[in-house]
Amino acid sequence: MVSQKVRVKNPSGLHLRPAGVLCSTALQFKCRVRFTFREATVNAKSVLSVLGACVKEGDEITFECEGEDEDQALATMVKAVEEGLGEEQKN
């Protein structure tokens, strides 16, 4: 298992559109992809789970990937969040 922390930069947090992008990205991998936020562990391949976590701008989440393509999955997930999950960032 590999893990890494990342800060959410999206002005609206992980609302429906970026949550969908996050899940679509996670679904590309065979390994288990999840993240922890506060006391919750969230399945990153489930839009409802991601939305239920109520992650806001500036919150820090920790991705955990476990399985055959875990290293590539972790790097891709962190990069996707750092790049804003398809949304423009504030300057």
Sequence and secondary structure as in RCSB ss.txt:
>XXXX:A:sequence
MVSQKVRVKNPSGLHLRPAGVLCSTALQFKCRVRFTFREATVNAKSVLSVLGACVKEGDEITFECEGEDEDQALA
TMVKAVEEGLGEEQKN
>XXXX:A:secstr
 EEEEEE   TT S HHHHHHHHHHHTT SSEEEEEETTEEEETT HHHHHHT   TT EEEEEEESTTHHHHHH
HHHHHHHTTTTS    
